[in-house]
Amino acid sequence: WAEGKNVIFDIDVVGGLRIKKKYPKETLAVFVKPPSVDELKIRLKKRSTESDDKINMRIAKASVELATAPQFDEIINNYDLETALKEARDLVAEFVGASTSKEEDQK
């Protein structure tokens, strides 16, 4: 921030809320929410990148983290990856005062 640059973190909810509390005006806290815990489990299993034990741990953690979503500035419902990515880009662009490519096309 000291150099006038923007930083994007992908961190757990505790870390995200801690940064938001310390830098409330400089921070846009975005919670990416799965359609459901069941859908999250299906998606994690399809990836085949983690053991069943690890997936179960992540599901248990996600169930707790979902309760913190209202504490964030924005919530993105991740029903579809492309739509969620576009929404994330638009939120960040708006927060930092940049324009998205779609806005540029409309000029």
DRENRO-841478 format. One record per atom (N, C-alpha, C): x, y, z. Coordinates in steps of 0.05 Angstrom, whole numbers, padded with zeros to 5 digits, always signed. Layout:
# DRENRO-841478
XYZ
...
***
This chain:
# DRENRO-841478
+00016-00024+00000
+00000+00000+00000
+00017+00025+00000
+00039+00024+00014
+00057+00047+00016
+00066+00057-00012
+00068+00038-00031
+00077+00045-00058
+00053+00051-00076
+00029+00052-00065
+00006+00058-00082
-00004+00034-00098
+00004+00010-00090
-00004-00014-00105
-00026-00029-00089
-00041-00044-00103
-00062-00060-00091
-00053-00089-00087
-00062-00101-00065
-00055-00128-00058
-00080-00145-00057
-00078-00169-00067
-00101-00188-00065
-00091-00212-00050
-00105-00219-00029
-00099-00243-00012
-00121-00263-00016
-00113-00289-00016
-00132-00311-00014
-00126-00325+00012
-00141-00317+00033
-00135-00327+00060
-00161-00336+00074
-00157-00350+00096
-00181-00360+00111
-00196-00337+00123
-00220-00343+00133
-00238-00322+00142
-00226-00307+00166
-00212-00321+00184
-00201-00308+00207
-00181-00287+00198
-00163-00294+00180
-00143-00275+00170
-00156-00252+00155
-00176-00259+00139
-00190-00238+00124
-00203-00217+00141
-00216-00227+00162
-00230-00208+00180
-00210-00193+00197
-00187-00205+00203
-00166-00191+00218
-00155-00168+00202
-00150-00173+00177
-00139-00151+00159
-00160-00130+00156
-00185-00137+00153
-00207-00118+00150
-00210-00100+00175
-00206-00112+00198
-00208-00097+00223
-00185-00077+00226
-00161-00086+00217
-00137-00069+00220
-00137-00046+00199
-00146-00052+00174
-00146-00033+00152
-00174-00031+00140
-00194-00021+00155
-00222-00021+00146
-00227-00006+00120
-00214+00017+00116
-00219+00033+00092
-00204+00023+00068
-00181+00010+00073
-00164+00000+00051
-00171-00028+00042
-00189-00041+00055
-00195-00069+00050
-00223-00074+00040
-00224-00091+00019
-00250-00101+00010
-00249-00131+00017
-00266-00139+00036
-00267-00167+00044
-00289-00181+00029
-00282-00201+00013
-00301-00215-00004
-00302-00245+00005
-00326-00254+00010
-00330-00282+00018
-00341-00297-00007
-00327-00318-00015
-00336-00334-00038
-00351-00358-00026
-00377-00359-00032
-00394-00378-00019
-00402-00400-00039
-00399-00426-00031
-00408-00447-00049
-00439-00448-00049
-00451-00461-00069
-00480-00463-00070
-00491-00477-00045
-00476-00497-00035
-00483-00512-00011
-00459-00527-00002
-00460-00537+00023
-00438-00553+00033
-00436-00579+00017
-00459-00590+00010
-00459-00615-00006
-00446-00611-00033
-00452-00588-00046
-00440-00582-00072
-00410-00578-00069
-00402-00565-00048
-00373-00562-00043
-00359-00589-00041
-00371-00607-00026
-00359-00634-00023
-00357-00648-00050
-00378-00645-00067
-00377-00657-00094
-00355-00645-00110
-00352-00619-00109
-00331-00606-00125
-00303-00614-00115
-00299-00615-00089
-00273-00624-00079
-00267-00652-00087
-00286-00670-00086
-00282-00698-00094
-00275-00700-00124
-00288-00684-00140
-00283-00684-00169
-00255-00676-00176
-00243-00658-00160
-00216-00648-00165
-00196-00671-00161
-00202-00689-00143
-00184-00712-00137
-00156-00702-00129
-00155-00681-00114
-00129-00670-00105
-00124-00674-00075
-00144-00683-00061
-00142-00687-00032
-00154-00713-00023
-00144-00723-00001
-00155-00748+00011
-00183-00743+00022
-00198-00764+00026
-00224-00762+00038
-00223-00748+00065
-00203-00755+00081
-00200-00743+00108
-00196-00713+00105
-00179-00704+00086
-00174-00676+00082
-00200-00662+00073
-00214-00674+00055
-00240-00663+00045
-00259-00660+00068
-00261-00681+00085
-00280-00679+00108
-00272-00657+00127
-00246-00653+00131
-00236-00631+00148
-00244-00604+00136
-00241-00601+00109
-00248-00576+00096
-00278-00571+00097
-00294-00592+00095
-00323-00589+00096
-00331-00580+00124
-00319-00591+00144
-00325-00583+00172
-00318-00554+00176
-00295-00546+00166
-00286-00518+00169
-00304-00500+00153
-00312-00508+00129
-00329-00491+00113
-00356-00487+00126
-00366-00507+00139
-00392-00504+00153
-00391-00482+00174
-00368-00480+00188
-00364-00459+00208
-00360-00432+00195
-00343-00432+00174
-00337-00407+00160
-00361-00394+00147
-00380-00410+00138
-00404-00399+00125
-00419-00380+00143
-00418-00385+00169
-00431-00368+00188
-00419-00340+00190
-00394-00337+00181
-00381-00311+00182
-00386-00294+00157
-00398-00305+00137
-00402-00291+00112
-00414-00263+00115
-00434-00259+00132
-00446-00232+00135
-00426-00211+00146
-00404-00219+00157
-00384-00200+00167
-00367-00188+00144
-00369-00200+00121
-00353-00190+00098
-00367-00168+00083
-00352-00152+00068
-00364-00130+00053
-00382-00140+00030
-00373-00162+00017
-00388-00173-00006
-00388-00203-00004
-00409-00215-00015
-00410-00244-00016
-00415-00251-00046
-00397-00269-00056
-00400-00279-00083
-00411-00307-00081
-00434-00312-00092
-00445-00339-00093
-00433-00354-00117
-00417-00374-00111
-00402-00388-00132
-00418-00412-00143
-00439-00405-00158
-00454-00426-00172
-00440-00435-00197
-00427-00416-00210
-00413-00420-00235
-00387-00405-00234
-00365-00419-00241
-00338-00407-00238
-00335-00381-00254
-00343-00382-00279
-00339-00358-00296
-00355-00334-00286
-00379-00339-00277
-00396-00317-00266
-00383-00306-00240
-00374-00324-00223
-00361-00316-00198
-00336-00300-00204
-00320-00309-00223
-00295-00294-00230
-00302-00266-00240
-00322-00264-00257
-00329-00238-00268
-00339-00220-00245
-00355-00231-00227
-00364-00215-00205
-00341-00205-00187
-00322-00223-00183
-00298-00216-00167
-00282-00194-00180
-00277-00197-00207
-00263-00176-00222
-00277-00149-00220
-00303-00150-00223
-00319-00125-00223
-00318-00112-00195
-00320-00128-00174
-00319-00117-00147
-00292-00104-00141
-00270-00118-00149
-00244-00107-00144
-00239-00082-00161
-00247-00083-00186
-00244-00060-00203
-00258-00036-00192
-00283-00040-00183
-00298-00018-00171
-00285-00007-00146
-00275-00025-00129
-00262-00017-00104
-00237-00001-00109
-00221-00009-00128
-00196+00006-00133
-00199+00029-00153
-00223+00032-00163
-00229+00054-00182
-00220+00049-00210
-00217+00024-00217
-00209+00017-00245
-00234+00010-00260
-00232+00008-00286
-00254+00000-00302
-00249-00028-00312
-00271-00043-00316
-00268-00070-00327
-00267-00068-00358
-00260-00089-00371
-00258-00089-00400
-00286-00084-00412
-00307-00094-00399
-00334-00089-00409
-00341-00060-00408
-00333-00046-00387
-00338-00018-00385
-00323-00003-00406
-00299-00011-00412
-00282+00001-00433
-00296-00002-00460
-00307-00026-00465
-00320-00031-00491
-00344-00014-00495
-00357-00005-00473
-00382+00011-00476
-00376+00040-00481
-00351+00048-00478
-00344+00077-00482
-00341+00084-00511
***
